[in-house]
């Protein structure tokens, strides 16, 4: 189910007739959305929440697999902790990137203190660490806080690699 909205973001580079599978961060339902409707604020067919909020998705064990592995959009995950000074300093830059980059890709955050099993699964040794996932497969990794230009460069390079 889709609601019309004001287009303000650049959709992924797909053919106009293509549909993308977009997982809902709220209920983990998979939604098929025509590429040309991605910028029109699509909503989940099950829970009716917005599929894109312009903010990073907060990951938990309950939604991690759906958000990072079942959708067609690449997902950039920020592995962070609430006690980490560089993580907290990087958070506003990351939030701005989420607003600017959706629906080209989805940005998400995982609290490594609250969910250490997921951090361990990805071998997180320092935070913040950014990992680009495409269909659940790691395609790029960067440790350390970045400024806006560095983050944009990392994203562009990671997306070009696929």
C-alpha positions in Angstrom: 0.0 0.0 0.0 1.5 3.3 -1.0 0.6 6.9 -0.1 1.4 9.8 -2.4 3.9 12.3 -1.1 6.2 15.0 -2.3 9.2 13.6 -4.2 12.4 14.9 -2.8 15.0 12.1 -3.0 16.8 10.4 -5.9 15.6 6.8 -6.4 18.1 3.9 -7.1 19.2 3.6 -10.7 16.7 1.0 -12.0 14.4 0.8 -14.9 11.1 2.7 -14.4 9.1 -0.5 -14.6 11.3 -2.3 -12.0 9.9 -3.1 -8.5 12.1 -3.3 -5.5 11.6 -5.3 -2.3 11.7 -3.0 0.7 11.5 -4.5 4.2 9.6 -2.6 6.8 11.8 -1.6 9.8 8.8 -1.7 12.1 7.2 -5.1 11.3 9.7 -6.8 9.0 7.1 -7.2 6.3 8.5 -7.3 2.7 6.9 -4.7 0.4 7.2 -4.6 -3.3 7.5 -1.0 -4.4 7.7 0.2 -8.0 11.0 2.1 -8.5 9.2 5.2 -9.7 7.2 5.3 -6.4 10.2 5.2 -4.1 10.3 9.0 -3.7 6.6 9.2 -3.0 6.8 8.2 0.7 5.7 4.5 0.3 4.1 2.9 3.4 4.1 -0.7 4.6 1.2 -2.8 3.4 1.0 -4.6 6.8 1.6 -1.9 9.5 1.1 1.2 7.4 4.2 2.9 8.7 6.5 4.8 6.3 9.1 2.7 4.7 11.5 5.6 4.7 11.7 8.1 7.5 14.7 10.2 6.6 16.5 8.8 9.7 18.6 5.8 10.4 16.7 2.6 11.2 17.4 1.3 14.7 18.4 -2.4 14.3 17.6 -5.1 16.8 17.8 -8.9 16.6 14.1 -8.9 15.7 14.5 -6.7 12.5 18.2 -7.2 11.6 17.8 -10.0 9.0 14.8 -8.4 7.3 16.3 -5.0 7.0 19.9 -6.0 6.0 19.3 -9.2 4.1 15.9 -9.4 2.5 15.6 -6.1 0.7 16.9 -4.9 -2.7 18.5 -1.7 -1.3 22.0 -1.7 0.0 22.1 -1.0 3.8 24.9 1.0 5.6 25.1 -0.1 9.2 26.7 2.1 11.9 27.9 -0.2 14.7 28.1 2.1 17.7 27.6 2.3 21.5 26.1 5.0 23.7 29.3 5.4 25.8 31.5 6.0 22.7 32.4 9.7 22.3 33.3 9.5 18.6 30.1 7.5 18.0 28.0 10.3 19.5 29.9 13.0 17.6 29.4 11.1 14.3 25.6 10.6 14.9 24.4 13.9 13.5 26.5 13.5 10.4 25.1 10.0 9.9 21.5 11.2 10.5 21.9 13.9 7.9 23.2 11.3 5.4 20.2 9.1 6.0 17.9 12.0 5.1 19.9 12.8 2.0 20.5 9.3 0.7 17.1 7.6 1.1 15.8 5.9 -1.0 19.1 5.3 -2.8 20.2 3.2 0.2 19.1 2.6 3.7 21.1 3.7 6.7 20.8 1.8 10.0 22.4 1.8 13.4 23.2 -1.1 15.7 23.9 -0.5 19.4 26.8 -3.0 20.0 26.3 -2.8 23.8 22.6 -3.8 23.6 23.2 -6.4 20.9 26.7 -7.8 21.3 25.9 -11.0 19.5 25.3 -9.1 16.2 28.5 -7.1 16.7 30.4 -10.3 17.3 28.9 -11.9 14.2 30.5 -9.1 12.1 33.8 -9.1 14.0 33.4 -5.6 15.3 36.7 -4.7 17.2 36.4 -0.9 17.3 33.5 1.6 17.1 32.2 3.3 15.2 32.4 0.9 12.4 30.4 1.2 9.2 29.6 -1.8 7.1 27.8 -1.7 3.8 25.6 -4.8 3.2 24.0 -5.8 -0.1 21.5 -8.6 0.3 23.1 -9.4 3.6 26.6 -9.7 2.2 29.3 -7.3 3.4 30.7 -5.2 0.5 32.7 -2.5 2.3 33.9 -1.6 5.9 35.2 1.5 7.5 36.3 2.0 11.1 36.3 5.4 12.8 34.1 8.5 12.7 34.0 10.4 9.4 33.0 13.9 8.5 30.2 14.5 5.9 32.5 14.6 2.9 34.4 11.4 4.0 31.1 9.6 4.6 29.8 10.6 1.2 33.0 9.4 -0.4 32.8 6.0 1.5 29.2 5.6 0.4 29.8 6.4 -3.2 32.8 4.1 -3.4 31.0 1.3 -1.6 27.9 1.6 -3.9 30.2 1.6 -7.0 31.7 -1.7 -5.9 28.2 -3.2 -5.6 
